[in-house]
Amino acid sequence: MSDSIRVMTAQLASDPASMIFLPLGEALRQRGQLQAAEKVALAGLGRYSESADAHDLYARILGDRGQLELAFDEWDIALRLEPDHPGAHKGIGFLYFVAG
């Protein structure tokens, strides 16, 4: 585990309501630790269900797991919450590209 992940994990443990779950979940996802990333993202969504960034993070994790329909649903939620969310637009565009 990298030092930055360790620091963010400690911050989240000391303040479970912290938005640090977003960069922590992304760092875990980028390292291929999808189960841990999903756990962090879902806990964050439990607190911040109206966060487009949280739905975008979870969608990227789902996409990495090959759960493309669920990823689409999460990006759709993100766009309903924040119609100009760049990550959600990029994610849905990627799904259309993959679908051909």
C-alpha positions as CSV (number, residue, x, y, z in Angstrom):
1,M,0.0,0.0,0.0
2,S,1.4,3.4,-1.0
3,D,2.0,6.1,1.6
4,S,-0.7,8.3,0.0
5,I,-3.3,5.6,0.3
6,R,-2.3,4.9,3.9
7,V,-2.6,8.6,4.7
8,M,-6.0,8.9,3.0
9,T,-7.2,5.7,4.7
10,A,-6.2,7.1,8.1
11,Q,-8.0,10.4,7.3
12,L,-11.2,8.6,6.3
13,A,-11.0,6.5,9.5
14,S,-10.7,9.5,11.7
15,D,-13.4,11.4,9.8
16,P,-15.9,9.0,8.0
17,A,-17.8,12.0,6.6
18,S,-14.7,13.3,4.8
19,M,-14.8,13.7,1.0
20,I,-11.3,12.1,1.0
21,F,-13.2,8.9,-0.1
22,L,-13.1,10.3,-3.6
23,P,-9.3,10.4,-4.2
24,L,-8.9,7.3,-2.0
25,G,-11.3,5.3,-4.1
26,E,-9.7,6.5,-7.3
27,A,-6.2,5.7,-6.1
28,L,-7.3,2.2,-5.1
29,R,-9.1,1.8,-8.5
30,Q,-6.0,2.9,-10.4
31,R,-3.9,0.3,-8.4
32,G,-6.4,-2.4,-9.4
33,Q,-7.7,-2.9,-5.9
34,L,-11.3,-2.9,-7.1
35,Q,-12.9,-4.6,-4.1
36,A,-11.4,-2.0,-1.7
37,A,-12.2,0.8,-4.1
38,E,-15.8,-0.4,-4.4
39,K,-16.1,-0.6,-0.6
40,V,-14.8,3.0,-0.2
41,A,-17.1,4.3,-3.0
42,L,-20.2,2.6,-1.7
43,A,-19.6,4.0,1.8
44,G,-19.1,7.4,0.3
45,L,-22.3,7.1,-1.7
46,G,-24.1,6.1,1.5
47,R,-23.2,9.5,2.9
48,Y,-23.3,11.6,-0.3
49,S,-25.9,10.0,-2.5
50,E,-26.4,13.4,-4.2
51,S,-22.7,13.7,-5.2
52,A,-22.2,13.4,-9.0
53,D,-18.5,12.8,-8.3
54,A,-19.3,9.8,-6.0
55,H,-21.5,8.3,-8.7
56,D,-18.8,8.9,-11.3
57,L,-16.2,7.1,-9.1
58,Y,-18.5,4.1,-8.6
59,A,-19.2,4.0,-12.3
60,R,-15.5,3.9,-13.1
61,I,-15.1,1.0,-10.7
62,L,-18.0,-0.8,-12.2
63,G,-16.6,-0.2,-15.7
64,D,-13.3,-1.7,-14.7
65,R,-15.1,-4.8,-13.4
66,G,-16.9,-5.1,-16.8
67,Q,-20.3,-4.2,-15.3
68,L,-21.0,-1.8,-18.1
69,E,-24.7,-1.6,-17.8
70,L,-24.4,-0.7,-14.1
71,A,-21.7,1.8,-14.9
72,F,-24.0,3.4,-17.4
73,D,-26.7,3.7,-14.8
74,E,-24.3,5.4,-12.3
75,W,-23.1,7.8,-14.9
76,D,-26.8,8.5,-15.8
77,I,-27.4,9.4,-12.1
78,A,-24.4,11.6,-12.1
79,L,-25.7,13.5,-15.1
80,R,-29.1,13.9,-13.6
81,L,-27.4,15.4,-10.5
82,E,-24.9,17.5,-12.5
83,P,-25.8,17.8,-16.2
84,D,-22.4,19.1,-17.2
85,H,-20.3,16.6,-15.2
86,P,-17.3,15.9,-17.5
87,G,-16.4,12.5,-16.0
88,A,-19.9,11.2,-16.6
89,H,-20.0,12.5,-20.2
90,K,-16.6,10.9,-20.8
91,G,-17.7,7.6,-19.3
92,I,-20.9,7.4,-21.3
93,G,-18.9,8.3,-24.4
94,F,-16.5,5.5,-23.7
95,L,-19.4,3.0,-23.2
96,Y,-20.8,4.0,-26.6
97,F,-17.3,3.6,-28.2
98,V,-17.0,0.1,-26.7
99,A,-20.5,-0.8,-27.9
100,G,-19.5,0.2,-31.4
